[in-house]
């Protein structure tokens, strides 16, 4: 028995509409972050920083806020056509919130692991940097909003690293990031 992975244009649109809050939550700290580190400069039991200076309270809160508010945009997008995700405004906001929380759990886990591996903040960590946030966003949100099929999830896993790399290069060109990764 073979699995069939076919995607219509509507499937692709729905996959990206679904994950849009996670993308926004992941990008927001680059623009709105800074300030007090989440770990308050403290070290873990191994003597290394817990997360590092690049993971800040303001970055976390801005990511959750803007990712959640993206749920409003998702709601209005889904009202355009009946073939798009069927979400109420409250469901779209909750989906945005859950995806944002998951995004930051994945991002913080990646930073925690990087510190344990003695990688410097900002150093590339493939594939965690590219898909860690996505995996955790889906793990947190999907049980409550299982609106994507396996083909759509695989599409996101394949395309998100390209989106991540492209957005990092743009942020670097705009002088919002120190490195293009």
MODELLER restraints for C-alpha pairs under 7 A, 6 or more apart:
rsr = mdl.restraints
at = mdl.atoms
rsr.add(forms.Gaussian(group=physical.xy_distance, feature=features.Distance(at['CA:5:A'], at['CA:151:A']), mean=5.36, stdev=0.5))
rsr.add(forms.Gaussian(group=physical.xy_distance, feature=features.Distance(at['CA:6:A'], at['CA:151:A']), mean=6.90, stdev=0.5))
rsr.add(forms.Gaussian(group=physical.xy_distance, feature=features.Distance(at['CA:7:A'], at['CA:151:A']), mean=6.88, stdev=0.5))
rsr.add(forms.Gaussian(group=physical.xy_distance, feature=features.Distance(at['CA:10:A'], at['CA:83:A']), mean=6.68, stdev=0.5))
rsr.add(forms.Gaussian(group=physical.xy_distance, feature=features.Distance(at['CA:10:A'], at['CA:84:A']), mean=6.82, stdev=0.5))
rsr.add(forms.Gaussian(group=physical.xy_distance, feature=features.Distance(at['CA:11:A'], at['CA:152:A']), mean=6.71, stdev=0.5))
rsr.add(forms.Gaussian(group=physical.xy_distance, feature=features.Distance(at['CA:12:A'], at['CA:152:A']), mean=6.75, stdev=0.5))
rsr.add(forms.Gaussian(group=physical.xy_distance, feature=features.Distance(at['CA:14:A'], at['CA:84:A']), mean=5.91, stdev=0.5))
rsr.add(forms.Gaussian(group=physical.xy_distance, feature=features.Distance(at['CA:14:A'], at['CA:85:A']), mean=6.13, stdev=0.5))
rsr.add(forms.Gaussian(group=physical.xy_distance, feature=features.Distance(at['CA:15:A'], at['CA:148:A']), mean=6.61, stdev=0.5))
rsr.add(forms.Gaussian(group=physical.xy_distance, feature=features.Distance(at['CA:15:A'], at['CA:152:A']), mean=5.72, stdev=0.5))
rsr.add(forms.Gaussian(group=physical.xy_distance, feature=features.Distance(at['CA:17:A'], at['CA:74:A']), mean=6.23, stdev=0.5))
rsr.add(forms.Gaussian(group=physical.xy_distance, feature=features.Distance(at['CA:21:A'], at['CA:67:A']), mean=4.41, stdev=0.5))
rsr.add(forms.Gaussian(group=physical.xy_distance, feature=features.Distance(at['CA:21:A'], at['CA:68:A']), mean=6.47, stdev=0.5))
rsr.add(forms.Gaussian(group=physical.xy_distance, feature=features.Distance(at['CA:21:A'], at['CA:70:A']), mean=5.28, stdev=0.5))
rsr.add(forms.Gaussian(group=physical.xy_distance, feature=features.Distance(at['CA:21:A'], at['CA:71:A']), mean=6.35, stdev=0.5))
rsr.add(forms.Gaussian(group=physical.xy_distance, feature=features.Distance(at['CA:21:A'], at['CA:96:A']), mean=5.11, stdev=0.5))
rsr.add(forms.Gaussian(group=physical.xy_distance, feature=features.Distance(at['CA:21:A'], at['CA:99:A']), mean=6.34, stdev=0.5))
rsr.add(forms.Gaussian(group=physical.xy_distance, feature=features.Distance(at['CA:21:A'], at['CA:100:A']), mean=6.46, stdev=0.5))
rsr.add(forms.Gaussian(group=physical.xy_distance, feature=features.Distance(at['CA:22:A'], at['CA:67:A']), mean=6.13, stdev=0.5))
rsr.add(forms.Gaussian(group=physical.xy_distance, feature=features.Distance(at['CA:22:A'], at['CA:99:A']), mean=5.19, stdev=0.5))
rsr.add(forms.Gaussian(group=physical.xy_distance, feature=features.Distance(at['CA:22:A'], at['CA:100:A']), mean=5.32, stdev=0.5))
rsr.add(forms.Gaussian(group=physical.xy_distance, feature=features.Distance(at['CA:22:A'], at['CA:103:A']), mean=5.84, stdev=0.5))
rsr.add(forms.Gaussian(group=physical.xy_distance, feature=features.Distance(at['CA:22:A'], at['CA:137:A']), mean=6.54, stdev=0.5))
rsr.add(forms.Gaussian(group=physical.xy_distance, feature=features.Distance(at['CA:24:A'], at['CA:66:A']), mean=6.61, stdev=0.5))
rsr.add(forms.Gaussian(group=physical.xy_distance, feature=features.Distance(at['CA:24:A'], at['CA:67:A']), mean=5.25, stdev=0.5))
rsr.add(forms.Gaussian(group=physical.xy_distance, feature=features.Distance(at['CA:25:A'], at['CA:63:A']), mean=4.07, stdev=0.5))
rsr.add(forms.Gaussian(group=physical.xy_distance, feature=features.Distance(at['CA:25:A'], at['CA:64:A']), mean=5.84, stdev=0.5))
rsr.add(forms.Gaussian(group=physical.xy_distance, feature=features.Distance(at['CA:25:A'], at['CA:66:A']), mean=6.05, stdev=0.5))
rsr.add(forms.Gaussian(group=physical.xy_distance, feature=features.Distance(at['CA:25:A'], at['CA:67:A']), mean=4.26, stdev=0.5))
rsr.add(forms.Gaussian(group=physical.xy_distance, feature=features.Distance(at['CA:25:A'], at['CA:100:A']), mean=5.32, stdev=0.5))
rsr.add(forms.Gaussian(group=physical.xy_distance, feature=features.Distance(at['CA:25:A'], at['CA:103:A']), mean=6.76, stdev=0.5))
rsr.add(forms.Gaussian(group=physical.xy_distance, feature=features.Distance(at['CA:26:A'], at['CA:63:A']), mean=6.29, stdev=0.5))
rsr.add(forms.Gaussian(group=physical.xy_distance, feature=features.Distance(at['CA:26:A'], at['CA:103:A']), mean=6.31, stdev=0.5))
rsr.add(forms.Gaussian(group=physical.xy_distance, feature=features.Distance(at['CA:28:A'], at['CA:62:A']), mean=6.18, stdev=0.5))
rsr.add(forms.Gaussian(group=physical.xy_distance, feature=features.Distance(at['CA:28:A'], at['CA:63:A']), mean=5.02, stdev=0.5))
rsr.add(forms.Gaussian(group=physical.xy_distance, feature=features.Distance(at['CA:28:A'], at['CA:66:A']), mean=6.87, stdev=0.5))
rsr.add(forms.Gaussian(group=physical.xy_distance, feature=features.Distance(at['CA:29:A'], at['CA:59:A']), mean=4.07, stdev=0.5))
rsr.add(forms.Gaussian(group=physical.xy_distance, feature=features.Distance(at['CA:29:A'], at['CA:60:A']), mean=6.68, stdev=0.5))
rsr.add(forms.Gaussian(group=physical.xy_distance, feature=features.Distance(at['CA:29:A'], at['CA:62:A']), mean=6.22, stdev=0.5))
rsr.add(forms.Gaussian(group=physical.xy_distance, feature=features.Distance(at['CA:29:A'], at['CA:63:A']), mean=5.74, stdev=0.5))
rsr.add(forms.Gaussian(group=physical.xy_distance, feature=features.Distance(at['CA:30:A'], at['CA:176:A']), mean=6.52, stdev=0.5))
rsr.add(forms.Gaussian(group=physical.xy_distance, feature=features.Distance(at['CA:31:A'], at['CA:176:A']), mean=6.71, stdev=0.5))
rsr.add(forms.Gaussian(group=physical.xy_distance, feature=features.Distance(at['CA:32:A'], at['CA:58:A']), mean=6.95, stdev=0.5))
rsr.add(forms.Gaussian(group=physical.xy_distance, feature=features.Distance(at['CA:32:A'], at['CA:59:A']), mean=6.03, stdev=0.5))
rsr.add(forms.Gaussian(group=physical.xy_distance, feature=features.Distance(at['CA:32:A'], at['CA:62:A']), mean=6.32, stdev=0.5))
rsr.add(forms.Gaussian(group=physical.xy_distance, feature=features.Distance(at['CA:33:A'], at['CA:56:A']), mean=6.33, stdev=0.5))
rsr.add(forms.Gaussian(group=physical.xy_distance, feature=features.Distance(at['CA:33:A'], at['CA:58:A']), mean=5.08, stdev=0.5))
rsr.add(forms.Gaussian(group=physical.xy_distance, feature=features.Distance(at['CA:33:A'], at['CA:59:A']), mean=3.70, stdev=0.5))
rsr.add(forms.Gaussian(group=physical.xy_distance, feature=features.Distance(at['CA:34:A'], at['CA:56:A']), mean=5.81, stdev=0.5))
rsr.add(forms.Gaussian(group=physical.xy_distance, feature=features.Distance(at['CA:34:A'], at['CA:58:A']), mean=6.23, stdev=0.5))
rsr.add(forms.Gaussian(group=physical.xy_distance, feature=features.Distance(at['CA:34:A'], at['CA:59:A']), mean=6.34, stdev=0.5))
rsr.add(forms.Gaussian(group=physical.xy_distance, feature=features.Distance(at['CA:35:A'], at['CA:56:A']), mean=6.15, stdev=0.5))
rsr.add(forms.Gaussian(group=physical.xy_distance, feature=features.Distance(at['CA:35:A'], at['CA:58:A']), mean=6.54, stdev=0.5))
rsr.add(forms.Gaussian(group=physical.xy_distance, feature=features.Distance(at['CA:36:A'], at['CA:56:A']), mean=5.46, stdev=0.5))
rsr.add(forms.Gaussian(group=physical.xy_distance, feature=features.Distance(at['CA:36:A'], at['CA:57:A']), mean=5.99, stdev=0.5))
rsr.add(forms.Gaussian(group=physical.xy_distance, feature=features.Distance(at['CA:37:A'], at['CA:52:A']), mean=6.94, stdev=0.5))
rsr.add(forms.Gaussian(group=physical.xy_distance, feature=features.Distance(at['CA:37:A'], at['CA:53:A']), mean=5.20, stdev=0.5))
rsr.add(forms.Gaussian(group=physical.xy_distance, feature=features.Distance(at['CA:37:A'], at['CA:54:A']), mean=6.87, stdev=0.5))
rsr.add(forms.Gaussian(group=physical.xy_distance, feature=features.Distance(at['CA:37:A'], at['CA:55:A']), mean=5.61, stdev=0.5))
rsr.add(forms.Gaussian(group=physical.xy_distance, feature=features.Distance(at['CA:37:A'], at['CA:56:A']), mean=4.01, stdev=0.5))
rsr.add(forms.Gaussian(group=physical.xy_distance, feature=features.Distance(at['CA:37:A'], at['CA:57:A']), mean=6.01, stdev=0.5))
rsr.add(forms.Gaussian(group=physical.xy_distance, feature=features.Distance(at['CA:38:A'], at['CA:55:A']), mean=5.85, stdev=0.5))
rsr.add(forms.Gaussian(group=physical.xy_distance, feature=features.Distance(at['CA:38:A'], at['CA:56:A']), mean=4.73, stdev=0.5))
rsr.add(forms.Gaussian(group=physical.xy_distance, feature=features.Distance(at['CA:38:A'], at['CA:57:A']), mean=5.11, stdev=0.5))
rsr.add(forms.Gaussian(group=physical.xy_distance, feature=features.Distance(at['CA:39:A'], at['CA:50:A']), mean=6.01, stdev=0.5))
rsr.add(forms.Gaussian(group=physical.xy_distance, feature=features.Distance(at['CA:39:A'], at['CA:51:A']), mean=6.19, stdev=0.5))
rsr.add(forms.Gaussian(group=physical.xy_distance, feature=features.Distance(at['CA:41:A'], at['CA:49:A']), mean=6.76, stdev=0.5))
rsr.add(forms.Gaussian(group=physical.xy_distance, feature=features.Distance(at['CA:42:A'], at['CA:49:A']), mean=5.88, stdev=0.5))
rsr.add(forms.Gaussian(group=physical.xy_distance, feature=features.Distance(at['CA:42:A'], at['CA:50:A']), mean=6.53, stdev=0.5))
rsr.add(forms.Gaussian(group=physical.xy_distance, feature=features.Distance(at['CA:43:A'], at['CA:49:A']), mean=4.05, stdev=0.5))
rsr.add(forms.Gaussian(group=physical.xy_distance, feature=features.Distance(at['CA:43:A'], at['CA:50:A']), mean=5.35, stdev=0.5))
rsr.add(forms.Gaussian(group=physical.xy_distance, feature=features.Distance(at['CA:44:A'], at['CA:50:A']), mean=5.18, stdev=0.5))
rsr.add(forms.Gaussian(group=physical.xy_distance, feature=features.Distance(at['CA:48:A'], at['CA:115:A']), mean=6.38, stdev=0.5))
rsr.add(forms.Gaussian(group=physical.xy_distance, feature=features.Distance(at['CA:49:A'], at['CA:115:A']), mean=6.46, stdev=0.5))
rsr.add(forms.Gaussian(group=physical.xy_distance, feature=features.Distance(at['CA:50:A'], at['CA:112:A']), mean=5.82, stdev=0.5))
rsr.add(forms.Gaussian(group=physical.xy_distance, feature=features.Distance(at['CA:50:A'], at['CA:115:A']), mean=6.84, stdev=0.5))
rsr.add(forms.Gaussian(group=physical.xy_distance, feature=features.Distance(at['CA:51:A'], at['CA:108:A']), mean=6.82, stdev=0.5))
rsr.add(forms.Gaussian(group=physical.xy_distance, feature=features.Distance(at['CA:51:A'], at['CA:111:A']), mean=5.31, stdev=0.5))
rsr.add(forms.Gaussian(group=physical.xy_distance, feature=features.Distance(at['CA:51:A'], at['CA:112:A']), mean=5.10, stdev=0.5))
rsr.add(forms.Gaussian(group=physical.xy_distance, feature=features.Distance(at['CA:51:A'], at['CA:115:A']), mean=6.67, stdev=0.5))
rsr.add(forms.Gaussian(group=physical.xy_distance, feature=features.Distance(at['CA:52:A'], at['CA:121:A']), mean=6.57, stdev=0.5))
rsr.add(forms.Gaussian(group=physical.xy_distance, feature=features.Distance(at['CA:54:A'], at['CA:121:A']), mean=6.81, stdev=0.5))
rsr.add(forms.Gaussian(group=physical.xy_distance, feature=features.Distance(at['CA:60:A'], at['CA:104:A']), mean=6.91, stdev=0.5))
rsr.add(forms.Gaussian(group=physical.xy_distance, feature=features.Distance(at['CA:63:A'], at['CA:100:A']), mean=6.68, stdev=0.5))
rsr.add(forms.Gaussian(group=physical.xy_distance, feature=features.Distance(at['CA:64:A'], at['CA:97:A']), mean=6.57, stdev=0.5))
rsr.add(forms.Gaussian(group=physical.xy_distance, feature=features.Distance(at['CA:64:A'], at['CA:100:A']), mean=5.04, stdev=0.5))
rsr.add(forms.Gaussian(group=physical.xy_distance, feature=features.Distance(at['CA:64:A'], at['CA:101:A']), mean=6.34, stdev=0.5))
rsr.add(forms.Gaussian(group=physical.xy_distance, feature=features.Distance(at['CA:67:A'], at['CA:96:A']), mean=5.61, stdev=0.5))
rsr.add(forms.Gaussian(group=physical.xy_distance, feature=features.Distance(at['CA:67:A'], at['CA:97:A']), mean=6.55, stdev=0.5))
rsr.add(forms.Gaussian(group=physical.xy_distance, feature=features.Distance(at['CA:67:A'], at['CA:100:A']), mean=5.30, stdev=0.5))
rsr.add(forms.Gaussian(group=physical.xy_distance, feature=features.Distance(at['CA:68:A'], at['CA:93:A']), mean=5.74, stdev=0.5))
rsr.add(forms.Gaussian(group=physical.xy_distance, feature=features.Distance(at['CA:68:A'], at['CA:96:A']), mean=4.19, stdev=0.5))
rsr.add(forms.Gaussian(group=physical.xy_distance, feature=features.Distance(at['CA:68:A'], at['CA:97:A']), mean=4.42, stdev=0.5))
rsr.add(forms.Gaussian(group=physical.xy_distance, feature=features.Distance(at['CA:68:A'], at['CA:100:A']), mean=6.48, stdev=0.5))
rsr.add(forms.Gaussian(group=physical.xy_distance, feature=features.Distance(at['CA:69:A'], at['CA:93:A']), mean=6.73, stdev=0.5))
rsr.add(forms.Gaussian(group=physical.xy_distance, feature=features.Distance(at['CA:69:A'], at['CA:96:A']), mean=6.96, stdev=0.5))
rsr.add(forms.Gaussian(group=physical.xy_distance, feature=features.Distance(at['CA:70:A'], at['CA:96:A']), mean=6.36, stdev=0.5))
rsr.add(forms.Gaussian(group=physical.xy_distance, feature=features.Distance(at['CA:71:A'], at['CA:92:A']), mean=4.71, stdev=0.5))
rsr.add(forms.Gaussian(group=physical.xy_distance, feature=features.Distance(at['CA:71:A'], at['CA:93:A']), mean=4.41, stdev=0.5))
rsr.add(forms.Gaussian(group=physical.xy_distance, feature=features.Distance(at['CA:71:A'], at['CA:95:A']), mean=6.75, stdev=0.5))
rsr.add(forms.Gaussian(group=physical.xy_distance, feature=features.Distance(at['CA:71:A'], at['CA:96:A']), mean=4.68, stdev=0.5))
rsr.add(forms.Gaussian(group=physical.xy_distance, feature=features.Distance(at['CA:72:A'], at['CA:89:A']), mean=6.66, stdev=0.5))
rsr.add(forms.Gaussian(group=physical.xy_distance, feature=features.Distance(at['CA:72:A'], at['CA:92:A']), mean=6.47, stdev=0.5))
rsr.add(forms.Gaussian(group=physical.xy_distance, feature=features.Distance(at['CA:72:A'], at['CA:93:A']), mean=6.17, stdev=0.5))
rsr.add(forms.Gaussian(group=physical.xy_distance, feature=features.Distance(at['CA:74:A'], at['CA:92:A']), mean=6.38, stdev=0.5))
rsr.add(forms.Gaussian(group=physical.xy_distance, feature=features.Distance(at['CA:75:A'], at['CA:87:A']), mean=6.37, stdev=0.5))
rsr.add(forms.Gaussian(group=physical.xy_distance, feature=features.Distance(at['CA:75:A'], at['CA:88:A']), mean=6.77, stdev=0.5))
rsr.add(forms.Gaussian(group=physical.xy_distance, feature=features.Distance(at['CA:75:A'], at['CA:89:A']), mean=5.61, stdev=0.5))
rsr.add(forms.Gaussian(group=physical.xy_distance, feature=features.Distance(at['CA:75:A'], at['CA:92:A']), mean=5.56, stdev=0.5))
rsr.add(forms.Gaussian(group=physical.xy_distance, feature=features.Distance(at['CA:78:A'], at['CA:84:A']), mean=5.23, stdev=0.5))
rsr.add(forms.Gaussian(group=physical.xy_distance, feature=features.Distance(at['CA:78:A'], at['CA:85:A']), mean=5.64, stdev=0.5))
rsr.add(forms.Gaussian(group=physical.xy_distance, feature=features.Distance(at['CA:78:A'], at['CA:86:A']), mean=6.59, stdev=0.5))
rsr.add(forms.Gaussian(group=physical.xy_distance, feature=features.Distance(at['CA:95:A'], at['CA:141:A']), mean=6.32, stdev=0.5))
rsr.add(forms.Gaussian(group=physical.xy_distance, feature=features.Distance(at['CA:98:A'], at['CA:140:A']), mean=6.12, stdev=0.5))
rsr.add(forms.Gaussian(group=physical.xy_distance, feature=features.Distance(at['CA:98:A'], at['CA:141:A']), mean=5.09, stdev=0.5))
rsr.add(forms.Gaussian(group=physical.xy_distance, feature=features.Distance(at['CA:99:A'], at['CA:137:A']), mean=4.51, stdev=0.5))
rsr.add(forms.Gaussian(group=physical.xy_distance, feature=features.Distance(at['CA:99:A'], at['CA:138:A']), mean=6.68, stdev=0.5))
rsr.add(forms.Gaussian(group=physical.xy_distance, feature=features.Distance(at['CA:99:A'], at['CA:140:A']), mean=6.69, stdev=0.5))
rsr.add(forms.Gaussian(group=physical.xy_distance, feature=features.Distance(at['CA:99:A'], at['CA:141:A']), mean=5.53, stdev=0.5))
rsr.add(forms.Gaussian(group=physical.xy_distance, feature=features.Distance(at['CA:100:A'], at['CA:137:A']), mean=6.68, stdev=0.5))
rsr.add(forms.Gaussian(group=physical.xy_distance, feature=features.Distance(at['CA:101:A'], at['CA:137:A']), mean=6.94, stdev=0.5))
rsr.add(forms.Gaussian(group=physical.xy_distance, feature=features.Distance(at['CA:102:A'], at['CA:133:A']), mean=6.86, stdev=0.5))
rsr.add(forms.Gaussian(group=physical.xy_distance, feature=features.Distance(at['CA:102:A'], at['CA:136:A']), mean=4.78, stdev=0.5))
rsr.add(forms.Gaussian(group=physical.xy_distance, feature=features.Distance(at['CA:102:A'], at['CA:137:A']), mean=3.75, stdev=0.5))
rsr.add(forms.Gaussian(group=physical.xy_distance, feature=features.Distance(at['CA:102:A'], at['CA:140:A']), mean=5.39, stdev=0.5))
rsr.add(forms.Gaussian(group=physical.xy_distance, feature=features.Distance(at['CA:103:A'], at['CA:133:A']), mean=4.30, stdev=0.5))
rsr.add(forms.Gaussian(group=physical.xy_distance, feature=features.Distance(at['CA:103:A'], at['CA:134:A']), mean=6.19, stdev=0.5))
rsr.add(forms.Gaussian(group=physical.xy_distance, feature=features.Distance(at['CA:103:A'], at['CA:136:A']), mean=5.90, stdev=0.5))
rsr.add(forms.Gaussian(group=physical.xy_distance, feature=features.Distance(at['CA:103:A'], at['CA:137:A']), mean=4.66, stdev=0.5))
rsr.add(forms.Gaussian(group=physical.xy_distance, feature=features.Distance(at['CA:104:A'], at['CA:133:A']), mean=6.56, stdev=0.5))
rsr.add(forms.Gaussian(group=physical.xy_distance, feature=features.Distance(at['CA:105:A'], at['CA:136:A']), mean=6.63, stdev=0.5))
rsr.add(forms.Gaussian(group=physical.xy_distance, feature=features.Distance(at['CA:106:A'], at['CA:132:A']), mean=5.10, stdev=0.5))
rsr.add(forms.Gaussian(group=physical.xy_distance, feature=features.Distance(at['CA:106:A'], at['CA:133:A']), mean=4.30, stdev=0.5))
rsr.add(forms.Gaussian(group=physical.xy_distance, feature=features.Distance(at['CA:106:A'], at['CA:136:A']), mean=5.11, stdev=0.5))
rsr.add(forms.Gaussian(group=physical.xy_distance, feature=features.Distance(at['CA:107:A'], at['CA:132:A']), mean=6.42, stdev=0.5))
rsr.add(forms.Gaussian(group=physical.xy_distance, feature=features.Distance(at['CA:107:A'], at['CA:133:A']), mean=5.25, stdev=0.5))
rsr.add(forms.Gaussian(group=physical.xy_distance, feature=features.Distance(at['CA:110:A'], at['CA:128:A']), mean=5.98, stdev=0.5))
rsr.add(forms.Gaussian(group=physical.xy_distance, feature=features.Distance(at['CA:110:A'], at['CA:129:A']), mean=6.87, stdev=0.5))
rsr.add(forms.Gaussian(group=physical.xy_distance, feature=features.Distance(at['CA:110:A'], at['CA:132:A']), mean=6.88, stdev=0.5))
rsr.add(forms.Gaussian(group=physical.xy_distance, feature=features.Distance(at['CA:124:A'], at['CA:181:A']), mean=6.39, stdev=0.5))
rsr.add(forms.Gaussian(group=physical.xy_distance, feature=features.Distance(at['CA:130:A'], at['CA:160:A']), mean=6.94, stdev=0.5))
rsr.add(forms.Gaussian(group=physical.xy_distance, feature=features.Distance(at['CA:130:A'], at['CA:161:A']), mean=4.83, stdev=0.5))
rsr.add(forms.Gaussian(group=physical.xy_distance, feature=features.Distance(at['CA:130:A'], at['CA:164:A']), mean=5.90, stdev=0.5))
rsr.add(forms.Gaussian(group=physical.xy_distance, feature=features.Distance(at['CA:131:A'], at['CA:157:A']), mean=6.86, stdev=0.5))
rsr.add(forms.Gaussian(group=physical.xy_distance, feature=features.Distance(at['CA:131:A'], at['CA:160:A']), mean=6.72, stdev=0.5))
rsr.add(forms.Gaussian(group=physical.xy_distance, feature=features.Distance(at['CA:131:A'], at['CA:161:A']), mean=6.31, stdev=0.5))
rsr.add(forms.Gaussian(group=physical.xy_distance, feature=features.Distance(at['CA:165:A'], at['CA:181:A']), mean=6.32, stdev=0.5))
rsr.add(forms.Gaussian(group=physical.xy_distance, feature=features.Distance(at['CA:168:A'], at['CA:180:A']), mean=5.42, stdev=0.5))
rsr.add(forms.Gaussian(group=physical.xy_distance, feature=features.Distance(at['CA:168:A'], at['CA:181:A']), mean=5.56, stdev=0.5))
rsr.add(forms.Gaussian(group=physical.xy_distance, feature=features.Distance(at['CA:169:A'], at['CA:180:A']), mean=4.60, stdev=0.5))
rsr.add(forms.Gaussian(group=physical.xy_distance, feature=features.Distance(at['CA:169:A'], at['CA:181:A']), mean=6.72, stdev=0.5))
rsr.add(forms.Gaussian(group=physical.xy_distance, feature=features.Distance(at['CA:171:A'], at['CA:177:A']), mean=5.67, stdev=0.5))
rsr.add(forms.Gaussian(group=physical.xy_distance, feature=features.Distance(at['CA:172:A'], at['CA:178:A']), mean=6.26, stdev=0.5))
rsr.add(forms.Gaussian(group=physical.xy_distance, feature=features.Distance(at['CA:172:A'], at['CA:179:A']), mean=5.95, stdev=0.5))
rsr.add(forms.Gaussian(group=physical.xy_distance, feature=features.Distance(at['CA:172:A'], at['CA:180:A']), mean=5.09, stdev=0.5))
